[in-house]
Amino acid sequence: MTKTFTENDVVKYVYNELSDFKRAEFEKTLMYNAAMAEYVNEMIIMKETVDRVKKEPSDRVINNIMEYSKSFSLHVV
């Protein structure tokens, strides 16, 4: 019997969110389906690339925001 997996299953696999049973089924399928294994490997590489992306603004952006905020005068009440 062939088990079908969804895109959601692939994402859960990549993020290690499948149950132990479903993970074992998924990996068994990967052993016999080279195209799917290649696709999953590409998704893993993509996830690793995204994880390395800088997650904070550059100093230039922060300085621009600070300069912009200085253009507003606050009135003390």
Backbone as ProteinMPNN parsed JSONL, in Angstrom:
{"seq_chain_A": "MTKTFTENDVVKYVYNELSDFKRAEFEKTLMYNAAMAEYVNEMIIMKETVDRVKKEPSDRVINNIMEYSKSFSLHVV", "coords_chain_A": {"N_chain_A": [[0.842, -1.185, 0.0], [0.571, 2.199, -0.853], [1.492, 5.1, 0.788], [0.285, 8.355, 1.006], [1.585, 11.598, 1.261], [1.182, 14.946, 2.43], [1.869, 18.422, 1.593], [1.873, 19.717, 4.0], [2.664, 17.669, 5.705], [5.312, 17.387, 4.863], [6.391, 19.847, 5.675], [6.013, 19.604, 8.439], [7.717, 17.453, 8.883], [10.221, 18.551, 8.189], [10.443, 20.461, 10.196], [10.553, 18.838, 12.35], [8.136, 17.914, 13.584], [6.453, 15.776, 13.366], [4.691, 12.888, 14.578], [6.287, 10.091, 16.214], [5.576, 7.668, 14.966], [4.429, 8.51, 12.497], [6.624, 9.861, 11.459], [8.416, 7.745, 11.07], [7.017, 6.309, 9.079], [7.066, 8.245, 7.076], [9.839, 8.524, 6.574], [10.362, 5.976, 5.635], [8.988, 6.033, 3.235], [10.547, 7.949, 1.945], [12.845, 6.49, 1.467], [12.169, 4.921, -0.701], [11.302, 6.616, -2.641], [12.81, 8.56, -4.639], [12.488, 11.09, -5.835], [10.814, 12.426, -4.066], [12.445, 12.375, -1.792], [14.546, 13.999, -2.657], [13.166, 16.418, -2.951], [12.401, 16.874, -0.266], [14.925, 17.156, 0.889], [15.722, 19.534, -0.367], [13.888, 21.258, 0.826], [14.748, 21.141, 3.469], [17.282, 22.311, 3.242], [16.451, 24.853, 2.435], [15.07, 25.687, 4.737], [17.203, 25.78, 6.574], [18.679, 27.834, 5.411], [16.918, 30.018, 5.622], [16.77, 30.151, 8.396], [19.25, 31.225, 8.969], [19.086, 33.859, 8.276], [19.442, 37.294, 8.988], [17.826, 38.663, 11.767], [17.205, 41.172, 12.696], [16.991, 44.756, 12.49], [19.237, 46.741, 10.497], [21.926, 48.936, 11.587], [21.781, 51.297, 10.16], [19.06, 51.452, 9.437], [17.875, 51.666, 11.97], [18.995, 54.102, 12.795], [17.849, 55.821, 10.87], [15.148, 55.664, 11.596], [15.276, 56.74, 14.172], [16.152, 59.357, 13.584], [13.982, 60.245, 12.074], [11.981, 60.173, 14.031], [12.824, 62.234, 15.667], [12.034, 64.423, 14.3], [9.522, 65.061, 15.072], [7.97, 67.081, 17.391], [7.455, 66.842, 20.832], [4.896, 67.781, 23.006], [4.854, 68.898, 26.239], [2.544, 68.38, 28.745]], "CA_chain_A": [[0.0, 0.0, 0.0], [1.324, 3.435, -0.947], [1.022, 6.16, 1.675], [0.427, 9.678, 0.416], [1.885, 12.656, 2.218], [0.828, 16.288, 1.972], [2.866, 19.478, 1.801], [1.882, 19.955, 5.44], [3.5, 16.61, 6.279], [6.705, 17.713, 4.552], [6.773, 20.944, 6.571], [6.123, 19.041, 9.789], [8.928, 16.632, 8.902], [11.366, 19.455, 8.174], [10.503, 21.123, 11.498], [10.561, 17.782, 13.362], [6.869, 17.986, 14.295], [5.647, 14.574, 13.135], [4.758, 11.873, 15.626], [7.306, 9.074, 15.929], [5.029, 6.707, 14.009], [4.293, 9.135, 11.177], [7.98, 10.152, 11.001], [8.956, 6.475, 10.569], [6.347, 6.066, 7.791], [7.559, 9.248, 6.13], [11.216, 8.179, 6.204], [10.283, 4.751, 4.83], [8.597, 6.488, 1.903], [11.695, 8.634, 1.346], [13.804, 5.477, 1.023], [11.724, 4.326, -1.961], [10.843, 7.658, -3.557], [13.962, 9.453, -4.798], [12.034, 12.451, -6.147], [10.322, 13.017, -2.824], [13.61, 12.561, -0.935], [15.248, 15.178, -3.163], [12.326, 17.569, -2.601], [12.507, 17.09, 1.178], [16.272, 17.693, 1.122], [15.693, 20.936, -0.78], [13.144, 21.993, 1.851], [15.625, 21.222, 4.641], [18.289, 23.329, 2.92], [15.752, 26.132, 2.442], [14.826, 26.027, 6.137], [18.482, 26.162, 7.168], [19.028, 29.137, 4.848], [16.029, 31.004, 6.245], [17.163, 30.259, 9.806], [20.472, 32.025, 9.069], [18.807, 35.241, 7.896], [19.527, 38.237, 10.099], [16.462, 38.928, 12.213], [17.096, 42.482, 13.322], [17.288, 45.799, 11.507], [20.623, 47.239, 10.467], [22.141, 50.206, 12.297], [21.301, 52.366, 9.271], [17.598, 51.524, 9.56], [17.588, 52.196, 13.307], [19.333, 55.539, 12.778], [16.823, 56.525, 10.078], [13.931, 55.731, 12.424], [15.538, 57.696, 15.25], [16.16, 60.702, 12.993], [12.6, 60.561, 11.711], [11.216, 60.445, 15.251], [13.259, 63.534, 16.194], [11.359, 65.501, 13.555], [8.258, 65.349, 15.741], [8.217, 67.674, 18.715], [6.465, 66.426, 21.817], [4.463, 68.857, 23.886], [4.658, 68.476, 27.618], [1.286, 68.939, 29.265]], "C_chain_A": [[0.888, 1.249, 0.0], [0.688, 4.484, -0.048], [1.278, 7.49, 0.998], [0.667, 10.698, 1.522], [1.582, 14.003, 1.602], [2.01, 17.238, 2.153], [2.999, 19.767, 3.305], [2.743, 18.906, 6.154], [4.984, 16.899, 6.044], [7.196, 18.81, 5.496], [6.942, 20.425, 7.997], [7.377, 18.175, 9.922], [10.17, 17.521, 9.021], [11.548, 20.122, 9.538], [10.418, 20.132, 12.665], [9.298, 17.802, 14.232], [5.951, 16.796, 14.028], [5.745, 13.655, 14.344], [5.815, 10.84, 15.235], [6.829, 8.089, 14.868], [4.979, 7.301, 12.603], [5.672, 9.476, 10.596], [8.612, 8.891, 10.406], [8.337, 6.126, 9.216], [6.904, 6.979, 6.713], [8.962, 8.875, 5.643], [11.273, 6.892, 5.383], [9.923, 5.108, 3.388], [9.774, 7.156, 1.193], [12.729, 7.648, 0.816], [13.463, 4.928, -0.36], [11.286, 5.348, -3.004], [11.93, 8.728, -3.662], [13.541, 10.895, -5.068], [11.545, 13.157, -4.887], [11.481, 13.291, -1.87], [14.392, 13.802, -1.357], [14.486, 16.45, -2.797], [12.452, 17.896, -1.113], [13.881, 17.656, 1.524], [16.362, 19.165, 0.727], [14.969, 21.791, 0.257], [13.978, 22.155, 3.127], [16.696, 22.291, 4.424], [17.657, 24.721, 2.957], [15.506, 26.595, 3.875], [16.114, 26.491, 6.801], [18.929, 27.542, 6.679], [18.198, 30.24, 5.499], [16.41, 31.215, 7.707], [18.401, 31.136, 9.995], [20.259, 33.506, 8.748], [18.85, 36.124, 9.145], [18.116, 38.69, 10.475], [16.324, 40.254, 12.952], [17.489, 43.543, 12.303], [18.754, 46.232, 11.588], [20.712, 48.546, 11.258], [21.62, 51.375, 11.475], [19.792, 52.551, 9.4], [17.214, 52.114, 10.916], [17.866, 53.693, 13.357], [18.306, 56.344, 11.991], [15.536, 56.683, 10.883], [14.115, 56.765, 13.536], [15.536, 59.136, 14.722], [14.744, 61.141, 12.622], [11.801, 60.929, 12.957], [11.597, 61.791, 15.877], [12.553, 64.694, 15.488], [10.004, 65.874, 14.158], [8.576, 65.959, 17.112], [7.088, 67.233, 19.639], [6.15, 67.599, 22.73], [4.22, 68.3, 25.271], [3.421, 69.148, 28.139], [1.363, 69.053, 30.765]], "O_chain_A": [[1.844, 1.336, 0.77], [-0.518, 4.725, -0.119], [2.367, 7.726, 0.473], [0.033, 10.66, 2.576], [1.71, 14.183, 0.391], [3.011, 16.899, 2.783], [4.093, 20.027, 3.807], [3.464, 19.228, 7.098], [5.812, 16.679, 6.929], [8.29, 18.712, 6.052], [7.907, 20.771, 8.678], [8.022, 18.174, 10.971], [11.05, 17.274, 9.846], [12.677, 20.325, 9.985], [10.236, 20.529, 13.816], [9.377, 17.719, 15.457], [4.787, 16.814, 14.429], [6.756, 13.643, 15.046], [6.187, 10.732, 14.067], [7.59, 7.718, 13.974], [5.427, 6.68, 11.639], [5.872, 9.393, 9.384], [9.266, 8.954, 9.365], [9.044, 5.696, 8.305], [7.177, 6.552, 5.591], [9.237, 8.908, 4.443], [12.144, 6.741, 4.527], [10.484, 4.554, 2.442], [9.979, 6.959, -0.004], [13.413, 7.931, -0.167], [14.352, 4.518, -1.105], [10.938, 4.981, -4.127], [11.965, 9.675, -2.877], [14.179, 11.825, -4.575], [11.828, 14.336, -4.672], [11.501, 14.328, -1.207], [14.849, 14.569, -0.509], [15.087, 17.442, -2.383], [12.593, 19.061, -0.743], [13.985, 18.546, 2.368], [17.01, 19.953, 1.416], [15.384, 22.915, 0.538], [13.915, 23.194, 3.785], [16.98, 23.082, 5.323], [18.268, 25.665, 3.458], [15.711, 27.766, 4.192], [16.115, 27.493, 7.515], [19.492, 28.324, 7.445], [18.734, 31.28, 5.881], [16.375, 32.343, 8.199], [18.585, 31.725, 11.06], [21.168, 34.315, 8.934], [18.36, 35.748, 10.21], [17.317, 39.053, 9.612], [15.407, 40.422, 13.755], [18.233, 43.263, 11.362], [19.405, 46.096, 12.624], [19.697, 49.175, 11.556], [21.081, 52.334, 12.026], [19.305, 53.68, 9.464], [16.328, 52.964, 10.998], [17.069, 54.461, 13.896], [17.934, 57.441, 12.407], [14.907, 57.741, 10.844], [13.219, 57.565, 13.806], [14.975, 60.029, 15.357], [14.368, 62.292, 12.842], [11.03, 61.888, 12.941], [10.774, 62.416, 16.545], [12.485, 65.805, 16.013], [9.413, 66.889, 13.789], [9.358, 65.405, 17.885], [5.915, 67.253, 19.264], [7.048, 68.319, 23.168], [3.466, 67.343, 25.446], [3.259, 70.359, 27.992], [0.409, 69.501, 31.4]]}, "name": "protein", "num_of_chains": 1, "seq": "MTKTFTENDVVKYVYNELSDFKRAEFEKTLMYNAAMAEYVNEMIIMKETVDRVKKEPSDRVINNIMEYSKSFSLHVV"}
